[in-house]
Amino acid sequence: MKASGLRTVAISLLVGLATLPDGMVPIALNAAVVERWGVSLQTAHWFTAAALLGAVALFPLLGPIQRRWKAGASIAWASLINAILLILLACPIPFWLAMILRIGTGGMDMVTLAILLGLLEGGDRTRSGRRYGPATLAIMLGLAMGFTAGGILSQFMQAGIFLVGASFSILLAVAAGCSGGLIRDEAMELDSPTGGVRYWPTLLFSFSDRALSAVVTVSVTLYLVKEIAVKETLVGPSMSMILLIIALGAWPAGILADRIGPLPVRIVAVIGYSAGFAMLAAAPWVPIWVIVLSLGIMGIFGSGLAPSMYILASSRGRGAIDMGGIHAAGNAGYLSGLLGAGGLLAISDGMSTISAYQIIFLIFTTMYLLLNLPAIAAMAGWRVHRPVSDTRST
C-alpha cells in the first residue's frame, strides 16, 4: 500500500504517540531518578545517555526484523517489550539494573520509530515532503506533550512516571495491532531500493543536528538563566517556542522541499539555524527581545532540518534501515553534544563562565557548519535522477 493521505496521518499519529514515553523522562530526572535512587544529578544524566546507547546497539537488528516481520507486528511487539521494561523500571530495583533496562527502552524506541518512518518511504517520491513534514510535526508535538506531562506528573510521583510511559506504549501496541489494512499486514521491505545512493551525508546531518540541539536544550538554558539572569518564566516559554515553531513549520517545509528539492531547503535551514544559535553569544550585550528573536530564528529555520533530512535519507528506499540509521546517528550526536559542551565547560576554569559559554557556542556553530558543508557538497554532487515536482533533478 502506498502512503496515501489517510495512511500518512495515521502513521504520523502513531509516531507522535511513540515519542511520548521518552519525552517524559528528561524533565522528570530529579524526581524519577535522583530522589528515588539517591544518585547525583550528573549520574542521572547517564540514565538519559543509556537510552541513546540502546538505540545505537539495537540498530543492527533492524535488517532481520524488516525482512522477517510485518510492520504492525513489529511495532506492536517492540511497544509491548518497551512497556514491560518501563513497568520493571517502576519496581523497587537497584540503579545498575535500571540502567540496563533503560538501554532496552532506548532500543525499542528506535525500532518503533524507524519502522514507522520507514513506512513513509513508500509512495510518490515527488510528494515525500508531504509525508515527512507531518511526521516531523508529530515527533515535535509528541516530545513537547511528553515534556509537559513529565514536568507536571513528576511533582506527584516518582516511579509512577514510568508507569504512565508504559501505558502509552501499550496504547501504541494496541493501535498498531488493530490498524487493519493501514500498516498491520504490510511488509517493511520496499519493492525497488535504489542503488548507489549517498547515504552517509544524511547520517552526518542527523549527527550534527542532534549535537547542536543538545547544546540548545541544556547549555543555552543554563546560560540564559544562571549567567544572563533571564527569568525562568521567560526562558521556559521561549525554549518551548522553538519546539512549537519547528513543529508547525515542518509541514510547510516538507511541501517546499517537494517543490524546490530537499537540498536547497537543507542549505537555507542550516545557515539560518546556525546564525540564530551564534547570536546567543551576544546575549550579555543585547536587550531581551533580541535574545527571544534569535531563538525564534532558530525555530523558523530549524523547521526545515528534519523533513529535508528524512527525504534525502529515504532516497535509498530501504525503509526502516534508512530511518534507524538516522535515529542512531542522531542519538550519537546528542550524546556527543552533551559530553562536548560539558567537557569544554569543565576545562575553562581560567575564564568567566559567560566567556566559556560564548566560546562553546561559537565552537559548536563552527563545527556544525563544518560537518554540514562536506555532507551538503556530497549530496549536491550525487548525480541521481530524483523526481522533484514535475521535473527530475540531482
C-alpha positions in Angstrom: 0.0 0.0 0.0 1.3 3.4 -0.9 1.4 6.3 1.6 -1.9 7.9 0.9 -3.1 10.9 2.8 -5.1 8.9 5.4 -2.3 6.5 5.9 0.2 9.3 6.3 -2.0 10.9 9.0 -2.4 7.5 10.8 1.4 6.8 10.8 2.1 10.4 11.9 -0.3 9.9 14.9 1.5 6.7 15.8 4.8 8.5 15.5 3.6 11.1 17.9 2.4 8.5 20.3 5.7 6.7 20.1 7.7 9.7 21.2 5.6 10.4 24.3 7.2 8.0 26.8 10.7 9.1 26.1 9.8 12.7 26.1 8.6 12.4 29.7 11.9 11.2 31.2 14.4 14.1 30.9 12.2 16.7 32.7 11.4 14.1 35.5 15.0 13.1 36.1 15.2 14.7 39.5 12.1 13.0 40.9 12.3 9.7 39.0 16.0 9.1 39.3 17.9 11.4 41.7 15.5 11.4 44.6 14.4 7.8 44.1 17.8 6.1 43.9 19.8 8.8 45.7 22.3 9.4 42.9 23.8 12.7 41.8 22.4 14.8 39.0 25.5 14.0 36.9 24.9 10.3 37.3 21.2 10.8 36.4 22.2 12.3 33.1 23.9 8.9 32.3 20.4 7.4 32.7 19.4 9.5 29.7 22.5 8.6 27.8 21.8 4.9 28.4 18.7 5.2 26.1 20.9 6.7 23.4 23.3 3.8 23.7 20.4 1.3 23.4 19.3 2.9 20.1 22.8 2.5 18.6 23.2 -1.0 20.0 20.0 -2.4 18.5 20.3 -0.8 15.1 21.9 -4.0 13.6 18.7 -5.9 14.4 16.6 -3.7 12.1 17.6 -5.6 9.0 16.4 -9.1 10.2 13.3 -7.5 11.7 12.4 -5.8 8.4 13.0 -9.0 6.4 11.0 -11.4 8.5 8.2 -9.5 10.2 5.2 -7.4 9.1 5.1 -3.8 10.1 2.2 -3.9 12.5 3.5 -7.0 14.4 7.0 -5.4 14.7 5.6 -2.2 16.1 3.3 -4.0 18.5 5.9 -6.3 19.9 8.5 -3.5 20.3 6.0 -1.4 22.1 4.9 -4.2 24.4 8.5 -5.0 25.2 9.1 -1.3 25.9 6.0 -1.3 28.2 7.3 -4.3 30.1 10.7 -2.6 30.6 9.1 0.6 31.8 6.9 -1.3 34.3 10.1 -3.0 35.6 11.7 0.4 35.9 8.8 1.4 38.2 9.5 -1.5 40.5 11.9 -1.3 43.5 15.1 -2.3 41.7 18.8 -1.3 42.1 20.1 1.5 39.9 22.5 -0.7 38.0 19.6 -2.8 36.8 17.6 0.3 35.9 20.5 1.4 33.7 20.3 -1.9 31.8 16.6 -1.6 31.4 17.0 1.9 30.2 19.3 0.7 27.4 16.5 -1.7 26.4 13.8 1.1 26.3 16.1 3.2 24.1 16.5 0.3 21.7 12.7 -0.4 21.5 12.0 3.3 20.9 14.5 3.3 18.0 12.9 0.2 16.4 9.4 1.6 16.7 10.2 5.0 15.2 12.4 3.5 12.5 9.7 1.2 11.3 7.0 3.9 11.3 9.2 6.5 9.5 10.4 3.8 7.1 6.8 3.0 6.0 6.5 6.6 4.7 9.2 5.9 2.1 6.5 4.0 0.0 4.7 6.3 -2.4 5.3 9.0 -4.9 8.8 10.4 -4.3 7.7 13.8 -5.6 5.5 14.1 -2.5 7.9 12.8 0.1 7.8 16.1 1.9 4.1 15.8 2.3 4.7 12.6 4.2 7.8 13.5 6.3 6.5 17.0 7.1 3.5 15.8 9.1 5.7 13.1 10.7 8.2 15.7 11.9 5.2 17.7 13.2 4.0 14.7 15.1 7.5 14.0 16.6 7.9 17.5 17.8 4.4 17.7 19.3 4.8 14.3 20.9 8.1 15.4 22.6 6.5 18.6 23.7 3.5 16.9 25.2 5.7 14.3 26.9 7.9 17.1 28.3 4.9 18.9 29.6 3.2 15.8 31.1 6.5 14.7 32.6 7.0 18.1 34.3 3.5 18.1 35.8 3.4 14.4 36.8 6.9 14.4 38.3 5.6 16.7 41.1 3.2 14.0 42.3 5.0 10.7 41.5 8.5 9.3 41.2 8.5 5.7 39.8 4.9 6.3 38.6 6.3 8.3 35.7 7.5 5.1 34.1 4.0 3.5 34.5 2.5 6.4 32.6 5.0 5.9 29.8 4.2 2.1 29.8 0.5 3.0 29.3 1.4 5.0 26.2 3.5 2.1 24.9 0.6 -0.3 25.4 -1.8 2.0 23.6 0.7 2.2 20.7 0.9 -1.6 20.6 -2.9 -1.9 20.5 -3.2 0.8 17.8 -0.5 -0.9 15.6 -2.1 -4.4 16.1 -5.6 -3.2 15.3 -4.6 -0.9 12.4 -6.2 -3.2 9.8 -5.0 -2.5 6.3 -3.2 0.7 7.2 0.0 -0.9 8.4 -0.7 -4.2 10.2 -0.2 -6.6 7.3 2.3 -4.6 5.3 5.8 -5.9 4.6 8.5 -3.4 5.5 10.8 -4.2 2.6 10.1 -1.9 -0.3 9.9 -3.2 -3.8 12.7 -1.3 -5.5 15.5 0.0 -3.3 17.8 2.5 -5.1 21.4 1.5 -5.5 24.4 3.9 -5.4 22.7 6.5 -3.2 24.9 8.6 -0.9 23.5 7.8 2.5 26.4 8.9 4.8 25.7 12.6 4.4 22.3 12.2 5.9 23.9 10.4 8.9 26.1 13.4 9.3 23.1 15.7 9.0 21.4 13.8 11.8 24.5 13.7 14.0 25.2 17.5 13.7 21.5 18.5 14.2 21.2 16.5 17.4 24.6 17.6 18.7 23.6 21.2 18.4 20.1 20.5 19.9 21.8 19.0 23.0 23.6 22.3 23.5 20.4 24.3 22.9 18.3 22.3 25.4 20.9 22.1 28.1 23.7 24.7 27.8 21.6 27.5 26.4 19.0 27.1 29.1 21.6 27.2 31.9 23.4 30.1 30.2 20.4 32.3 29.9 19.0 31.5 33.4 22.2 31.4 35.5 24.6 33.7 33.6 22.4 36.2 31.8 19.9 36.3 34.6 16.9 35.9 32.3 13.9 34.8 34.3 12.9 31.2 34.1 9.4 32.2 33.4 10.7 33.7 30.2 13.3 31.1 29.3 10.9 28.2 29.6 8.2 29.5 27.2 11.0 30.8 24.9 12.5 27.3 24.6 9.1 25.8 24.1 8.5 28.4 21.4 11.4 27.0 19.4 9.9 23.5 19.6 6.5 24.8 18.6 7.8 26.8 15.7 9.8 23.8 14.4 6.7 21.6 14.7 4.3 24.0 12.9 6.9 24.8 10.2 7.8 21.2 9.4 4.8 20.5 7.3 5.2 23.7 5.1 8.9 22.9 4.9 8.1 19.5 3.6 5.8 20.9 0.9 8.5 23.4 -0.1 11.0 20.6 -0.3 8.7 18.8 -2.8 8.7 21.9 -4.9 12.3 23.0 -5.0 14.1 19.9 -3.7 15.2 18.9 -0.2 18.8 20.0 -0.5 18.1 23.8 -1.1 15.8 23.6 1.9 18.5 22.0 4.0 21.1 24.6 3.0 18.9 27.5 3.9 17.8 25.8 7.2 21.4 25.1 8.2 22.5 28.7 7.6 19.6 30.3 9.4 19.6 27.9 12.3 23.4 28.3 13.0 23.1 32.1 12.6 20.4 32.2 15.3 22.4 30.0 17.6 25.6 32.1 17.1 23.6 35.3 18.0 23.2 33.9 21.5 26.8 34.6 22.2 26.0 38.3 22.2 23.3 37.8 24.9 25.2 39.8 27.6 25.2 43.0 25.5 21.8 42.9 23.8 18.2 43.5 25.1 15.9 40.6 25.9 13.9 40.9 22.7 17.0 40.2 20.6 17.6 37.0 22.6 14.0 36.0 22.0 14.3 36.9 18.3 17.4 34.7 17.9 15.5 31.8 19.5 12.7 32.5 17.1 15.1 32.5 14.1 16.3 29.1 15.3 12.8 27.8 15.3 11.8 29.1 11.9 14.9 27.8 10.1 15.1 24.7 12.2 11.7 23.6 10.9 13.4 22.7 7.6 16.2 20.5 9.0 14.4 17.2 9.8 12.0 17.0 6.8 14.7 17.6 4.3 17.0 15.1 6.1 14.3 12.4 6.1 13.5 13.0 2.4 17.2 12.7 1.4 17.6 9.5 3.5 14.5 7.9 2.1 16.0 8.1 -1.4 17.7 4.8 -0.8 14.4 3.0 -0.4 15.4 0.7 2.4 12.7 1.6 4.8 13.3 1.1 8.5 17.1 0.6 7.9 17.3 4.2 6.5 15.4 5.7 9.4 17.1 3.6 12.0 20.5 4.8 10.9 19.3 8.3 11.1 17.9 7.8 14.6 21.1 6.1 15.8 23.4 8.8 14.3 21.2 11.4 15.9 21.5 9.8 19.3 25.3 9.6 19.0 25.3 13.3 18.1 23.1 14.2 21.1 25.4 12.3 23.4 28.5 13.9 21.8 26.9 17.4 22.2 26.3 16.9 25.9 29.8 15.5 26.5 31.5 18.1 24.3 29.8 21.1 25.9 30.2 19.7 29.4 33.9 18.9 28.8 34.6 22.4 27.3 32.9 24.0 30.3 35.0 21.8 32.7 38.3 22.8 31.2 37.5 26.6 31.2 38.3 27.3 34.8 40.6 30.1 34.0 37.9 32.4 32.5 34.5 33.7 33.4 31.6 31.3 32.9 29.9 33.7 30.5 33.0 33.8 28.3 33.2 30.0 28.5 29.7 29.6 27.3 30.3 32.1 24.5 33.3 30.2 23.3 31.3 26.9 23.4 28.5 28.5 21.3 31.0 29.7 18.7 32.9 26.4 18.6 29.7 24.4 18.1 28.4 26.8 15.5 31.7 26.4 13.6 31.7 22.6 14.0 28.0 22.5 12.9 28.8 24.3 9.7 32.0 22.3 9.1 30.1 19.0 9.5 27.3 20.1 7.2 29.5 21.6 4.5 31.0 18.3 3.2 27.7 16.5 3.6 25.9 19.1 1.5 28.6 19.1 -1.1 28.5 15.3 -1.3 24.7 15.3 -1.8 24.9 18.1 -4.3 27.5 16.1 -6.3 25.5 12.9 -6.2 24.1 12.6 -9.7 21.0 10.6 -9.4 17.7 11.2 -11.2 15.4 12.1 -8.3 12.0 13.4 -9.2 11.0 16.8 -7.8 7.6 18.3 -8.6 7.2 17.8 -12.4 10.9 17.5 -13.2 13.9 15.4 -12.3 16.9 16.8 -10.7 20.0 15.5 -8.9 
